[in-house]
Amino acid sequence: MNKKAKKSYTRYLKDPVLEPYYLQLDDYGYVLHRNIVAGESGRDYSQVIGYYNNLAGALKALAKNDSMSKSYDSIQAYIDNYESVINKLNQAYNI
């Protein structure tokens, strides 16, 4: 019996709550991207943050990446920022 390979179609989840991030998804998982504007040229490009098996993992990575993109004066300030992003996602999506 000749089995044809299943095609994987790429789709996107773009939501104002996630900006500047968005998710690419296919039949196998999620890819978290961040939109970035290059300083000198002003060109927009997409940075891949990571690959995830489920939506919850991708959203936690978004919160971590967002928190790690800034400097803080204390560990508590970092934790507060991380929890703020998680709470925003929880309120928007009830995850």
Backbone as a printed PyTorch tensor [residue, N CA C, xyz], in Angstrom:
tensor([[[ 0.8340, -1.1760,  0.0000],
         [ 0.0000,  0.0000,  0.0000],
         [ 0.8850,  1.2490,  0.0000]],

        [[ 0.6030,  2.1630, -0.8780],
         [ 1.3840,  3.3840, -1.0130],
         [ 0.7140,  4.5120, -0.2260]],

        [[ 1.3710,  4.9560,  0.8130],
         [ 0.8140,  6.0340,  1.6360],
         [ 1.4260,  7.3580,  1.2080]],

        [[ 0.5900,  8.3230,  1.0050],
         [ 1.0830,  9.6610,  0.6810],
         [ 1.3970, 10.3960,  1.9680]],

        [[ 2.4510, 11.1830,  1.9270],
         [ 2.8130, 11.9860,  3.0940],
         [ 1.7750, 13.0740,  3.3090]],

        [[ 1.4350, 13.2830,  4.5580],
         [ 0.4720, 14.3150,  4.9010],
         [ 1.1260, 15.6820,  4.7540]],

        [[ 0.4480, 16.5950,  4.0620],
         [ 0.9870, 17.9400,  3.8950],
         [ 0.7660, 18.7520,  5.1620]],

        [[ 1.7280, 19.5630,  5.4850],
         [ 1.6240, 20.4530,  6.6310],
         [ 1.4570, 21.8790,  6.1140]],

        [[ 0.3720, 22.5020,  6.4670],
         [ 0.1000, 23.8530,  6.0150],
         [ 0.4140, 24.8390,  7.1340]],

        [[ 1.1450, 25.8620,  6.8010],
         [ 1.5270, 26.8760,  7.7710],
         [ 0.4070, 27.9020,  7.9090]],

        [[ 0.1100, 28.2320,  9.1640],
         [-0.8860, 29.2480,  9.4870],
         [-0.2760, 30.2040, 10.5160]],

        [[-0.9210, 31.3180, 10.7420],
         [-0.3920, 32.3250, 11.6600],
         [-1.4510, 32.7530, 12.6640]],

        [[-1.0050, 33.0170, 13.8780],
         [-1.8410, 33.6030, 14.9140],
         [-1.2620, 34.9800, 15.2230]],

        [[-1.9510, 36.0020, 14.7730],
         [-1.5110, 37.3720, 15.0350],
         [-2.6140, 38.0530, 15.8220]],

        [[-2.2460, 38.6570, 16.9240],
         [-3.2170, 39.2730, 17.8110],
         [-2.5700, 40.5110, 18.4260]],

        [[-3.2870, 41.6290, 18.5250],
         [-2.7160, 42.8380, 19.1300],
         [-2.1920, 42.6140, 20.5500]],

        [[-2.7810, 41.6700, 21.2840],
         [-2.3180, 41.3850, 22.6460],
         [-0.9010, 40.8220, 22.6300]],

        [[-0.5480, 40.1100, 21.5800],
         [ 0.7710, 39.4780, 21.4940],
         [ 1.8650, 40.3960, 20.9610]],

        [[ 1.5100, 41.4800, 20.2990],
         [ 2.5020, 42.3290, 19.6220],
         [ 3.6210, 42.7580, 20.5510]],

        [[ 4.8520, 42.7300, 20.0970],
         [ 5.3500, 42.5530, 18.7320],
         [ 5.5700, 41.0850, 18.3480]],

        [[ 4.9980, 40.1560, 19.0910],
         [ 5.1650, 38.7340, 18.8150],
         [ 3.9950, 38.2130, 17.9840]],

        [[ 4.2160, 37.0920, 17.3220],
         [ 3.1380, 36.3510, 16.6810],
         [ 3.5540, 34.8870, 16.5990]],

        [[ 2.5690, 34.0210, 16.3650],
         [ 2.8170, 32.5900, 16.3000],
         [ 2.5710, 32.0600, 14.8940]],

        [[ 3.4340, 31.1840, 14.4880],
         [ 3.2620, 30.4240, 13.2580],
         [ 2.9210, 29.0070, 13.7060]],

        [[ 1.9200, 28.3900, 13.0960],
         [ 1.6070, 27.0380, 13.4890],
         [ 1.3950, 26.1590, 12.2740]],

        [[ 1.6740, 24.8860, 12.4830],
         [ 1.4100, 23.8890, 11.4610],
         [ 0.9020, 22.6470, 12.1740]],

        [[ 0.8640, 21.5420, 11.4950],
         [ 0.3190, 20.3210, 12.0800],
         [ 1.1980, 19.7370, 13.1850]],

        [[ 2.4010, 20.2520, 13.3430],
         [ 3.3460, 19.6650, 14.2850],
         [ 3.6580, 20.5270, 15.5020]],

        [[ 3.3350, 21.8080, 15.4640],
         [ 3.6400, 22.6400, 16.6110],
         [ 3.5540, 24.1240, 16.3120]],

        [[ 4.2040, 24.8930, 17.1560],
         [ 4.1490, 26.3530, 17.1300],
         [ 5.5530, 26.9340, 17.0280]],

        [[ 5.6680, 28.0270, 16.3010],
         [ 6.9280, 28.7640, 16.2260],
         [ 6.6210, 30.1860, 16.6930]],

        [[ 7.3460, 30.6410, 17.7100],
         [ 7.1730, 31.9920, 18.2210],
         [ 8.1290, 32.9230, 17.4850]],

        [[ 7.5820, 34.0040, 16.9330],
         [ 8.3560, 35.0160, 16.2120],
         [ 8.2080, 36.3590, 16.9200]],

        [[ 9.1940, 37.2130, 16.7270],
         [ 9.1140, 38.5900, 17.2080],
         [ 9.4430, 39.5080, 16.0410]],

        [[ 8.5650, 40.4890, 15.8020],
         [ 8.8320, 41.4910, 14.7720],
         [ 9.8310, 42.5010, 15.3170]],

        [[10.8440, 42.7860, 14.5150],
         [11.9110, 43.7070, 14.9170],
         [12.1600, 44.6900, 13.7800]],

        [[12.4370, 45.9300, 14.1450],
         [12.8230, 46.9430, 13.1680],
         [14.3170, 47.1720, 13.3320]],

        [[15.0700, 46.9550, 12.2590],
         [16.5200, 47.1510, 12.2950],
         [16.8220, 48.6310, 12.4820]],

        [[17.7180, 48.9250, 13.4030],
         [18.0250, 50.2990, 13.7620],
         [18.5230, 51.1700, 12.6260]],

        [[19.5430, 50.7420, 11.9390],
         [20.1480, 51.5850, 10.9100],
         [19.3250, 51.6510,  9.6290]],

        [[18.8580, 50.4990,  9.1650],
         [18.1470, 50.4810,  7.8830],
         [16.6520, 50.7660,  8.0350]],

        [[16.1030, 50.5270,  9.2200],
         [14.6760, 50.7110,  9.4240],
         [13.8290, 49.5970,  8.8410]],

        [[14.4740, 48.5380,  8.3550],
         [13.7440, 47.4130,  7.7600],
         [13.1230, 46.5430,  8.8420]],

        [[11.9360, 46.0240,  8.5450],
         [11.2680, 45.0890,  9.4420],
         [11.7370, 43.6760,  9.1310]],

        [[11.9280, 42.8970, 10.1710],
         [12.2010, 41.4840,  9.9660],
         [11.6630, 40.6940, 11.1400]],

        [[11.6050, 39.3860, 10.9630],
         [11.0470, 38.4940, 11.9640],
         [12.1690, 37.6640, 12.5820]],

        [[12.2400, 37.6680, 13.9040],
         [13.2240, 36.8760, 14.6330],
         [12.5040, 35.6500, 15.2150]],

        [[13.0300, 34.4720, 14.9500],
         [12.4610, 33.2600, 15.5310],
         [12.9560, 33.1460, 16.9700]],

        [[12.0070, 33.0280, 17.8970],
         [12.3340, 32.8770, 19.3150],
         [12.5000, 31.4020, 19.6590]],

        [[11.6090, 30.5550, 19.1420],
         [11.7290, 29.1300, 19.4260],
         [10.5840, 28.3170, 18.8590]],

        [[10.7330, 27.0090, 19.0090],
         [ 9.7720, 26.0340, 18.5070],
         [ 9.1470, 25.3160, 19.7040]],

        [[ 7.8220, 25.1360, 19.6920],
         [ 7.1120, 24.6030, 20.8500],
         [ 6.0690, 23.5810, 20.4300]],

        [[ 5.8520, 22.5890, 21.2940],
         [ 4.8820, 21.5350, 21.0160],
         [ 3.4420, 21.9650, 21.2720]],

        [[ 3.2670, 22.9530, 22.1580],
         [ 1.9090, 23.3610, 22.5010],
         [ 1.8200, 24.8740, 22.6820]],

        [[ 0.6060, 25.3720, 22.6720],
         [ 0.3630, 26.8060, 22.7630],
         [ 0.8210, 27.3730, 24.0990]],

        [[ 0.5780, 26.6500, 25.1810],
         [ 0.9770, 27.1320, 26.5130],
         [ 2.4890, 27.3480, 26.5900]],

        [[ 3.2560, 26.4240, 26.0410],
         [ 4.7090, 26.5730, 26.0430],
         [ 5.1600, 27.7730, 25.2410]],

        [[ 4.5140, 28.0150, 24.1160],
         [ 4.8620, 29.1740, 23.2850],
         [ 4.5450, 30.4780, 24.0040]],

        [[ 3.4170, 30.5310, 24.7060],
         [ 3.0440, 31.7610, 25.4120],
         [ 3.9450, 32.0060, 26.6250]],

        [[ 4.3570, 30.9570, 27.3120],
         [ 5.3130, 31.1190, 28.4250],
         [ 6.6490, 31.6270, 27.8940]],

        [[ 7.0630, 31.1370, 26.7370],
         [ 8.3070, 31.6000, 26.1260],
         [ 8.2040, 33.0630, 25.7320]],

        [[ 7.0330, 33.4830, 25.2800],
         [ 6.8060, 34.8930, 24.9580],
         [ 7.0320, 35.7490, 26.1930]],

        [[ 6.4490, 35.3490, 27.3210],
         [ 6.6090, 36.1010, 28.5710],
         [ 8.0740, 36.1400, 29.0030]],

        [[ 8.7620, 35.0230, 28.8870],
         [10.1720, 34.9630, 29.2640],
         [11.0100, 35.8540, 28.3600]],

        [[10.7920, 35.7640, 27.0490],
         [11.5670, 36.5710, 26.1100],
         [11.3180, 38.0530, 26.3130]],

        [[10.0560, 38.4210, 26.5260],
         [ 9.7290, 39.8220, 26.7650],
         [10.4260, 40.3290, 28.0260]],

        [[10.4200, 39.5290, 29.0690],
         [11.0590, 39.9260, 30.3280],
         [12.5700, 40.0140, 30.1970]],

        [[13.1500, 39.1490, 29.3970],
         [14.6080, 39.1340, 29.2540],
         [15.1180, 40.2070, 28.2960]],

        [[14.2180, 40.9220, 27.6350],
         [14.6450, 41.9370, 26.6690],
         [14.8910, 43.2980, 27.3190]],

        [[14.7580, 43.3630, 28.6400],
         [14.9320, 44.6300, 29.3620],
         [15.9410, 44.4440, 30.4870]],

        [[16.4150, 45.5710, 31.0170],
         [17.2840, 45.5460, 32.1940],
         [16.4520, 45.8710, 33.4310]],

        [[16.8870, 45.3500, 34.5630],
         [16.1600, 45.5510, 35.8240],
         [17.1320, 45.9160, 36.9310]],

        [[16.6070, 46.5870, 37.9360],
         [17.4110, 46.9580, 39.1010],
         [17.3300, 45.9090, 40.2070]],

        [[16.4180, 44.9330, 40.0460],
         [16.2870, 43.9010, 41.0720],
         [15.6600, 42.6500, 40.4630]],

        [[15.8370, 41.5520, 41.1450],
         [15.2060, 40.3050, 40.7250],
         [13.6980, 40.4440, 40.8220]],

        [[13.2260, 41.1300, 41.8570],
         [11.7840, 41.3080, 42.0310],
         [11.1750, 42.0720, 40.8570]],

        [[11.8730, 43.0520, 40.3230],
         [11.3700, 43.8060, 39.1740],
         [11.2360, 42.8910, 37.9550]],

        [[12.2080, 41.9830, 37.7770],
         [12.1350, 41.0140, 36.6850],
         [10.9270, 40.0960, 36.8600]],

        [[10.7640, 39.5710, 38.0660],
         [ 9.6400, 38.6810, 38.3570],
         [ 8.3120, 39.4040, 38.1660]],

        [[ 8.2330, 40.6490, 38.6100],
         [ 7.0050, 41.4360, 38.4390],
         [ 6.6590, 41.6140, 36.9640]],

        [[ 7.6670, 41.8900, 36.1350],
         [ 7.4290, 42.0520, 34.7060],
         [ 6.9550, 40.7410, 34.0870]],

        [[ 7.6210, 39.6490, 34.4090],
         [ 7.2360, 38.3370, 33.8880],
         [ 5.7940, 38.0090, 34.2670]],

        [[ 5.4620, 38.1980, 35.5430],
         [ 4.1010, 37.9080, 36.0060],
         [ 3.0750, 38.8420, 35.3670]],

        [[ 3.4610, 40.0650, 35.0930],
         [ 2.5650, 41.0050, 34.4220],
         [ 2.2140, 40.5170, 33.0150]],

        [[ 3.2040, 40.0330, 32.2820],
         [ 2.9590, 39.5200, 30.9340],
         [ 2.0880, 38.2710, 31.0100]],

        [[ 2.3910, 37.3580, 31.9350],
         [ 1.5910, 36.1410, 32.1050],
         [ 0.1440, 36.5090, 32.4450]],

        [[-0.0510, 37.4640, 33.3590],
         [-1.4060, 37.8820, 33.7390],
         [-2.1530, 38.4910, 32.5590]],

        [[-1.4640, 39.2870, 31.7480],
         [-2.0860, 39.8830, 30.5570],
         [-2.5600, 38.7960, 29.6090]],

        [[-1.7370, 37.7750, 29.4050],
         [-2.1060, 36.6650, 28.5280],
         [-3.2670, 35.8630, 29.1260]],

        [[-3.2110, 35.6290, 30.4390],
         [-4.2880, 34.8970, 31.1050],
         [-5.6210, 35.6230, 30.9990]],

        [[-5.6040, 36.9270, 31.1850],
         [-6.8450, 37.7110, 31.1020],
         [-7.3860, 37.7260, 29.6780]],

        [[-6.5120, 37.8130, 28.7130],
         [-6.9510, 37.8830, 27.3170],
         [-7.4560, 36.5390, 26.8040]],

        [[-6.8450, 35.4530, 27.2580],
         [-7.1370, 34.1390, 26.6630],
         [-7.6220, 33.0870, 27.6400]],

        [[-7.7300, 33.4080, 28.9270],
         [-8.1630, 32.4310, 29.9290],
         [-7.3590, 31.1350, 29.8710]],

        [[-6.0320, 31.2800, 29.8390],
         [-5.1860, 30.0810, 29.7910],
         [-4.7430, 29.6990, 31.1820]]])
